[in-house]
């Protein structure tokens, strides 16, 4: 089934749900609208041991909620966020970038904490254990529209006060668009769209069999949260939601190493810089063998996590004038 058919089918389901919400007489429905503030966390091929710290970025959004019953509601969100990931620490990447533009730094200074070299044979003789020779990193500009159904559990009191709260769980679907970018070591201020330069030969049928991936795709949001009733018209919530994705190219890393010269001949010489970045750590490191694994071999897709807060304004049916 083509992507457009999947999207149209999911939109139809959502429309039916909203139609039921508008028709159902069993509950004095009310609506909410408000704003979202998130921290974002990437999970994928470039996940680092300290990934939660290294990959944390942020996002903002807005939401609309319609309560169908006492326990069930539908919510639509529009969010804009940034994701990021790297398989080496920010410090190592920064030192290597400086050394890349000043080769004298390879043989003295802080970078020697990570590499031992033999200047006679011009080889790297030892590498510190936390160094990933793949040396890949990215940022992704993300926008998403999601529709989820929420199920909230019974109210409970907080500190025996009048403040009430509900735990809730949610699940649904989202349509998201991502622009994954890499930063040039040659031009330290320039970010390049990695999809455009096909770092693993995606879509270059004359050279490779790797299919091109879409920047707009469908995912499945799942999560939990807690909502507080501040007053009659104000709700405050905290939630964590994971997005199950059907792509392994959120980080632009999935398949095998291809020939940088081929990519450079198709997309320009600068494009070849992003295919294999191992030697940007040190010029005496060997490039990766063509056809060897560039991405993880576990077969898992990428994903991302939103952890955030939201503030809502409640609109009751009697607050709205009838026409």
DRENSE-911700 format. One record per residue (C-alpha): residue number from 1; x, y, z. Coordinates in steps of 0.05 Angstrom, whole numbers, plus 5000, padded with zeros to 4 digits. Each point is the difference from the previous one (the first is absolute). Example, Ala and Ser with C-alpha at 12.3 -4.5 7.8 and 13.67 -1.06 7.14 Angstrom:
<kolzas>
+------+------+------+------+
| guse |    x |    y |    z |
+------+------+------+------+
|    1 | 5246 | 4910 | 5156 |
|    2 | 5027 | 5069 | 4987 |
+------+------+------+------+
</kolzas>
This chain:
<kolzas>
+------+------+------+------+
| guse |    x |    y |    z |
+------+------+------+------+
|    1 | 5000 | 5000 | 5000 |
|    2 | 5027 | 5068 | 4980 |
|    3 | 5016 | 5053 | 5052 |
|    4 | 4944 | 5046 | 4976 |
|    5 | 4948 | 4944 | 5008 |
|    6 | 5024 | 4986 | 5071 |
|    7 | 4995 | 5073 | 5018 |
|    8 | 4931 | 5008 | 4971 |
|    9 | 4976 | 4938 | 5037 |
|   10 | 5026 | 5026 | 5067 |
|   11 | 4970 | 5068 | 4987 |
|   12 | 4933 | 4966 | 4987 |
|   13 | 5004 | 4963 | 5066 |
|   14 | 5015 | 5065 | 5036 |
|   15 | 4941 | 5035 | 4965 |
|   16 | 4953 | 4944 | 5022 |
|   17 | 5025 | 5008 | 5071 |
|   18 | 4988 | 5074 | 4999 |
|   19 | 4932 | 4988 | 4970 |
|   20 | 4982 | 4954 | 5057 |
|   21 | 5025 | 5053 | 5049 |
|   22 | 4954 | 5052 | 4970 |
|   23 | 4940 | 4953 | 4998 |
|   24 | 5004 | 4961 | 5065 |
|   25 | 4949 | 5025 | 5050 |
|   26 | 5024 | 4957 | 5057 |
|   27 | 5051 | 5049 | 5028 |
|   28 | 5001 | 5074 | 5011 |
|   29 | 5060 | 5009 | 4955 |
|   30 | 5049 | 5055 | 5009 |
|   31 | 5062 | 5021 | 4963 |
|   32 | 5069 | 5025 | 5016 |
|   33 | 5054 | 5036 | 4962 |
|   34 | 5070 | 5017 | 5023 |
|   35 | 5075 | 4999 | 4990 |
|   36 | 5054 | 4947 | 5006 |
|   37 | 5072 | 5006 | 5022 |
|   38 | 5046 | 4939 | 4990 |
|   39 | 5069 | 4973 | 5009 |
|   40 | 5016 | 4952 | 4943 |
|   41 | 5044 | 4938 | 5000 |
|   42 | 5023 | 4959 | 4941 |
|   43 | 5009 | 4924 | 5000 |
|   44 | 5033 | 4966 | 4941 |
|   45 | 5065 | 4978 | 4966 |
|   46 | 5040 | 5057 | 5030 |
|   47 | 4977 | 4990 | 5071 |
|   48 | 5059 | 5014 | 5047 |
|   49 | 5012 | 4972 | 5070 |
|   50 | 4982 | 5069 | 5026 |
|   51 | 4946 | 5010 | 4948 |
|   52 | 4947 | 5029 | 5045 |
|   53 | 5047 | 5058 | 5016 |
|   54 | 5032 | 5008 | 4932 |
|   55 | 4937 | 4995 | 4959 |
|   56 | 4953 | 5044 | 5041 |
|   57 | 4969 | 5057 | 4960 |
|   58 | 4933 | 5035 | 5003 |
|   59 | 4934 | 5013 | 4966 |
|   60 | 4935 | 5040 | 5004 |
|   61 | 4930 | 4988 | 4976 |
|   62 | 4925 | 5009 | 5009 |
|   63 | 4944 | 4952 | 5013 |
|   64 | 4924 | 4993 | 4997 |
|   65 | 4962 | 4950 | 5042 |
|   66 | 4928 | 4977 | 4998 |
|   67 | 4972 | 4958 | 5056 |
|   68 | 4954 | 4946 | 4975 |
|   69 | 4983 | 4966 | 5066 |
|   70 | 5021 | 5006 | 5072 |
|   71 | 5061 | 4957 | 4985 |
|   72 | 5014 | 5007 | 4926 |
|   73 | 5022 | 5060 | 4959 |
|   74 | 5031 | 5015 | 4932 |
|   75 | 5059 | 5046 | 4993 |
|   76 | 5034 | 5032 | 4940 |
|   77 | 5069 | 5030 | 5005 |
|   78 | 5045 | 5041 | 4955 |
|   79 | 5072 | 4999 | 5023 |
|   80 | 5066 | 5029 | 4975 |
|   81 | 5064 | 4973 | 5029 |
|   82 | 5074 | 4985 | 4990 |
|   83 | 5032 | 4932 | 5008 |
|   84 | 5075 | 4985 | 5004 |
|   85 | 5047 | 4942 | 5009 |
|   86 | 5074 | 4982 | 4996 |
|   87 | 5041 | 4938 | 5013 |
|   88 | 5058 | 5040 | 5030 |
|   89 | 5000 | 5051 | 5056 |
|   90 | 4993 | 5074 | 4983 |
|   91 | 5070 | 5013 | 5027 |
|   92 | 5033 | 4949 | 4955 |
|   93 | 4963 | 5025 | 4939 |
|   94 | 5020 | 5071 | 5016 |
|   95 | 5073 | 4983 | 5010 |
|   96 | 5001 | 4958 | 4936 |
|   97 | 4968 | 5057 | 4961 |
|   98 | 5054 | 5047 | 5024 |
|   99 | 5054 | 4949 | 4983 |
|  100 | 4970 | 4989 | 4931 |
|  101 | 5014 | 5072 | 4984 |
|  102 | 5068 | 5002 | 5035 |
|  103 | 5037 | 4935 | 4993 |
|  104 | 5052 | 5019 | 5052 |
|  105 | 4946 | 4987 | 5053 |
|  106 | 5000 | 4926 | 4984 |
|  107 | 5067 | 4988 | 5033 |
|  108 | 4994 | 5042 | 5062 |
|  109 | 4948 | 5030 | 5045 |
|  110 | 4933 | 4972 | 5026 |
|  111 | 4988 | 4953 | 4941 |
|  112 | 5057 | 4955 | 5024 |
|  113 | 4953 | 4978 | 5056 |
|  114 | 4960 | 4962 | 4947 |
|  115 | 5054 | 4976 | 4951 |
|  116 | 5070 | 4972 | 5004 |
|  117 | 5039 | 5008 | 4935 |
|  118 | 5066 | 4976 | 4971 |
|  119 | 5028 | 5059 | 4961 |
|  120 | 5051 | 4957 | 4965 |
|  121 | 4951 | 4951 | 4969 |
|  122 | 4945 | 5053 | 4999 |
|  123 | 4950 | 4954 | 5032 |
|  124 | 4952 | 5002 | 5059 |
|  125 | 5024 | 4947 | 5049 |
|  126 | 4945 | 5005 | 5053 |
|  127 | 4931 | 5032 | 5008 |
|  128 | 4966 | 5015 | 5066 |
|  129 | 4941 | 4954 | 5015 |
|  130 | 4946 | 5053 | 4995 |
|  131 | 5020 | 5021 | 4929 |
|  132 | 4954 | 4977 | 4944 |
|  133 | 5039 | 5001 | 4936 |
|  134 | 4937 | 5008 | 4959 |
|  135 | 4998 | 5072 | 5025 |
|  136 | 4930 | 5018 | 4974 |
|  137 | 4953 | 5053 | 5027 |
|  138 | 4938 | 5036 | 4978 |
|  139 | 4944 | 5048 | 5017 |
|  140 | 4929 | 4994 | 4973 |
|  141 | 4948 | 5055 | 4994 |
|  142 | 4934 | 4966 | 5014 |
|  143 | 4927 | 5019 | 4992 |
|  144 | 4943 | 4954 | 5017 |
|  145 | 4924 | 4997 | 5001 |
|  146 | 4973 | 4946 | 5047 |
|  147 | 4931 | 4974 | 5019 |
|  148 | 4995 | 4957 | 5062 |
|  149 | 4945 | 4970 | 5043 |
|  150 | 5009 | 5009 | 5075 |
|  151 | 4973 | 4957 | 5055 |
|  152 | 5002 | 5032 | 5069 |
|  153 | 4992 | 4965 | 5066 |
|  154 | 4961 | 5024 | 5060 |
|  155 | 5016 | 5065 | 5035 |
|  156 | 5042 | 5001 | 5062 |
|  157 | 5014 | 5054 | 5052 |
|  158 | 5069 | 5031 | 5009 |
|  159 | 5022 | 5012 | 5071 |
|  160 | 4927 | 4999 | 5023 |
|  161 | 4989 | 5067 | 4964 |
|  162 | 4947 | 5019 | 4949 |
|  163 | 5050 | 4988 | 4944 |
|  164 | 4981 | 4939 | 4960 |
|  165 | 5040 | 4960 | 4950 |
|  166 | 4991 | 4943 | 4950 |
|  167 | 5049 | 4950 | 4972 |
|  168 | 4989 | 4986 | 4926 |
|  169 | 5029 | 4959 | 4944 |
|  170 | 4996 | 5016 | 4926 |
|  171 | 5013 | 4971 | 4932 |
|  172 | 4985 | 5018 | 4927 |
|  173 | 5037 | 5020 | 4938 |
|  174 | 5041 | 5058 | 4975 |
|  175 | 5024 | 5028 | 4934 |
|  176 | 5069 | 5031 | 5006 |
|  177 | 5051 | 5032 | 4955 |
|  178 | 5075 | 5002 | 5015 |
|  179 | 5060 | 5034 | 4969 |
|  180 | 5063 | 4965 | 5024 |
|  181 | 5062 | 5042 | 4996 |
|  182 | 5075 | 4991 | 5011 |
|  183 | 5051 | 5053 | 5018 |
|  184 | 5059 | 5009 | 4954 |
|  185 | 5069 | 4993 | 5030 |
|  186 | 5028 | 5040 | 4943 |
|  187 | 4950 | 5057 | 5008 |
|  188 | 4986 | 5000 | 5075 |
|  189 | 4939 | 5046 | 4995 |
|  190 | 4965 | 4962 | 4944 |
|  191 | 4945 | 4947 | 5009 |
|  192 | 4985 | 4955 | 4941 |
|  193 | 4936 | 4962 | 4986 |
|  194 | 5024 | 4928 | 5000 |
|  195 | 4941 | 4971 | 4961 |
|  196 | 5018 | 5044 | 4941 |
|  197 | 5071 | 4971 | 4995 |
|  198 | 4979 | 4926 | 5008 |
|  199 | 5056 | 4981 | 5048 |
|  200 | 4984 | 4925 | 4991 |
|  201 | 4984 | 5005 | 4926 |
|  202 | 4925 | 5003 | 5010 |
|  203 | 4964 | 5004 | 4934 |
|  204 | 5063 | 4998 | 4957 |
|  205 | 4977 | 4941 | 4959 |
|  206 | 5060 | 5003 | 4953 |
|  207 | 5046 | 4985 | 5058 |
|  208 | 4963 | 4969 | 5059 |
|  209 | 4936 | 4963 | 5017 |
|  210 | 4982 | 5041 | 5062 |
|  211 | 4931 | 5030 | 4993 |
|  212 | 4987 | 5074 | 5013 |
|  213 | 4962 | 5014 | 5064 |
|  214 | 4944 | 5051 | 5011 |
|  215 | 5008 | 5060 | 5045 |
|  216 | 4926 | 4998 | 5017 |
|  217 | 4976 | 4937 | 5034 |
|  218 | 4950 | 4971 | 5049 |
|  219 | 5017 | 4978 | 5071 |
|  220 | 4964 | 4975 | 5063 |
|  221 | 5001 | 5043 | 5063 |
|  222 | 4992 | 4963 | 5066 |
|  223 | 5007 | 5029 | 5070 |
|  224 | 4978 | 5015 | 5070 |
|  225 | 4986 | 5064 | 5038 |
|  226 | 4966 | 5033 | 5059 |
|  227 | 4953 | 5060 | 4997 |
|  228 | 4984 | 5048 | 5056 |
|  229 | 4937 | 5041 | 5008 |
|  230 | 5025 | 5069 | 5020 |
|  231 | 4932 | 5034 | 4998 |
|  232 | 4936 | 4995 | 4961 |
|  233 | 5031 | 5025 | 4936 |
|  234 | 5074 | 4979 | 5006 |
|  235 | 5033 | 4933 | 4992 |
|  236 | 5074 | 4984 | 5007 |
|  237 | 5032 | 4935 | 4976 |
|  238 | 5067 | 4964 | 4998 |
|  239 | 5011 | 4942 | 4953 |
|  240 | 5050 | 4956 | 4966 |
|  241 | 4987 | 4973 | 4930 |
|  242 | 5041 | 4955 | 4955 |
|  243 | 4992 | 5000 | 4924 |
|  244 | 5005 | 4932 | 4966 |
|  245 | 5027 | 5013 | 4930 |
|  246 | 5002 | 4959 | 4936 |
|  247 | 5066 | 5028 | 4975 |
|  248 | 5073 | 4990 | 5020 |
|  249 | 5022 | 5064 | 4966 |
|  250 | 4980 | 5052 | 5051 |
|  251 | 5074 | 5006 | 5015 |
|  252 | 5021 | 4987 | 4927 |
|  253 | 5035 | 4936 | 5022 |
|  254 | 4975 | 4931 | 4983 |
|  255 | 5036 | 4961 | 4946 |
|  256 | 5071 | 4992 | 4974 |
|  257 | 5059 | 5043 | 4982 |
|  258 | 5002 | 5021 | 4927 |
|  259 | 5055 | 5031 | 4958 |
|  260 | 5009 | 5074 | 5020 |
|  261 | 5026 | 5015 | 4931 |
|  262 | 4935 | 4977 | 4968 |
|  263 | 4959 | 5044 | 5046 |
|  264 | 5047 | 5058 | 4986 |
|  265 | 4993 | 4991 | 4925 |
|  266 | 4924 | 5002 | 5005 |
|  267 | 4989 | 5054 | 5053 |
|  268 | 5064 | 5039 | 5002 |
|  269 | 5066 | 4990 | 5035 |
|  270 | 4976 | 5025 | 5068 |
|  271 | 4948 | 4944 | 5002 |
|  272 | 5054 | 4947 | 5004 |
|  273 | 5021 | 5029 | 5068 |
|  274 | 4937 | 4973 | 5033 |
|  275 | 5004 | 4928 | 4975 |
|  276 | 5058 | 4976 | 5044 |
|  277 | 5022 | 5047 | 5056 |
|  278 | 5049 | 4953 | 5034 |
|  279 | 5063 | 5036 | 4975 |
|  280 | 4973 | 5066 | 5026 |
|  281 | 5018 | 4973 | 5069 |
|  282 | 5072 | 4989 | 4978 |
|  283 | 5031 | 4999 | 4930 |
|  284 | 5038 | 4936 | 5015 |
|  285 | 4938 | 4960 | 5012 |
|  286 | 4979 | 4954 | 4943 |
|  287 | 4934 | 5014 | 4964 |
|  288 | 4946 | 4947 | 5007 |
|  289 | 4997 | 4944 | 4949 |
|  290 | 4949 | 5010 | 4945 |
|  291 | 4938 | 4958 | 5014 |
|  292 | 5014 | 4994 | 5074 |
|  293 | 4945 | 5017 | 5050 |
|  294 | 4990 | 5075 | 5011 |
|  295 | 4936 | 4991 | 5041 |
|  296 | 4984 | 4952 | 5056 |
|  297 | 4985 | 4929 | 4978 |
|  298 | 4944 | 4988 | 5051 |
|  299 | 4946 | 5015 | 4949 |
|  300 | 4964 | 5050 | 5046 |
|  301 | 4971 | 5066 | 4976 |
|  302 | 5015 | 5067 | 5031 |
|  303 | 4954 | 5036 | 5049 |
|  304 | 4994 | 5061 | 5043 |
|  305 | 4972 | 5019 | 5068 |
|  306 | 4963 | 5062 | 5021 |
|  307 | 4999 | 5018 | 5075 |
|  308 | 4961 | 5063 | 5013 |
|  309 | 4950 | 5045 | 5033 |
|  310 | 4936 | 5029 | 4974 |
|  311 | 4951 | 5054 | 5022 |
|  312 | 4928 | 4998 | 4978 |
|  313 | 4940 | 5046 | 5000 |
|  314 | 4932 | 4965 | 5008 |
|  315 | 4939 | 5020 | 4960 |
|  316 | 4934 | 4973 | 5027 |
|  317 | 4938 | 4991 | 4955 |
|  318 | 4961 | 5053 | 5037 |
|  319 | 5057 | 5050 | 4990 |
|  320 | 4989 | 5000 | 4925 |
|  321 | 4941 | 5038 | 4971 |
|  322 | 4951 | 4959 | 4958 |
|  323 | 4984 | 5023 | 4930 |
+------+------+------+------+
</kolzas>
